[in-house]
């Protein structure tokens, strides 16, 4: 055994002087060969005959407001399998790292680690002939207090010099909501989280008001970002209309959200504007069930509750008899449903296009879990980056425009007849698409508000 080897814990602080990163917490994992660091907005650039890479690092976990922009020569390119089982090509860079009182060159793959607990992973290549891992301890080489970390990163904090933006939602801990708040702060805006249920309004022609948590009057918001869960649609839309009447810009209007949540109305609007959708049926009387099933080309078929979301309230009926039983059961409890043809050739895959201000800014393919037909991430589906066709791009943009949604998640399915529109979501989640694409969608949403309000720093 080499007595010169130093002891390293299960987590350690690393410093990258070349990139100006004063401290980033790394998970020590001898099971992984190559080390990796969290990177966003990765761009390949050329300097003469050399390939370089430009990227952004958010070195503090759960905080996208601190951004360090880096640029370096590409050392290698490797195919790496992520923890979700998806293989992708990653850039590899080589740079000096400071670990305690030791400095050495380290190879790092650039990876999106936002869903991981640590922004950096220290693999066995970096450990060999240098360290012995003691997994029962942490920060054996170097430790920093919270105050020290705050001091190191104080120069990166931006002064508030921007807009006052409210995020109107229900849960401040959701990934999407945290990301939007972080993105706004990173741009120098004042971000306020407003819980839908704790806001109430005074309807008055001369002095309309919105109050919050027992009497605090809230006004003077430049913009409102609505992130509304289905059960709160009616009340939240009333609040959004009130904010609109008081002069705040609402990223998605109440009317657009209401239209998108009414699946029957949305489907009728799509059909009216010549958007191709799976054949869909709607009926009231149980006497019509057999013909309704026949109308959508028989089983297997999809049965959807009109207020379904995230794949909940969506059923696959594999035989005509099963379909008849499920449809009649829903009708017996006075629940409105849509019946839709099942696109077998899609093989449990669909495409989510994220549309902002008439542009598809990101797209991912969702694959249903084994034995499941719903590709929703909330139903165990997996996501990967995908390049969509021109036809699919036009379909996504047109669907969002028909519902007047500046921000929308448009779901498309590939069929033998070409791309078909499944539905449009007015509060699309960011976690799946940001992790699959590595793009900063929250920042794009904030920039859309800046553009609309003609905000300039």
Secondary structure, DSSP 4 states (H G I P E B T S, - for coil): --TTPEEE-SEEEEEEGGGTEEEEEEEE-TT-SSEEEE-EEEEEEEETTEEEEEEEE--STT--S--EEEEEEEEEEEEEE-TTS-EEEEEEEEEEEEETTEEEEEEEEEE--TTSS-SEEE-HHHHTTTEEE-TT-S-SS----HHHHHHHHGGGPPPP-S-EEEEEES-TTSHHHHHHHHHHHHTT-EEEEEEGGGEEEE--SS--EEEETTTEE----SEEEE---GGGHHHHHHHHHHHHHTT-EESS-HHHHHHHH-HHHHHHHHHHTT--B--EE--S-GGGHHHHHHHTTSSSEEEEEEEEETTEEEEEE-SHHHHHHHHHHHHHTT--EEEEE--GGGTTEEEEEEEETTEEEEEEEEEPPTT-----GGGT-EEEE-PPPHHHHHHHHHHHHHTT-SEEEEEEEEETTEEEEEEEETT--SHHHHHHH---HHHHHHHHHHHHTT---
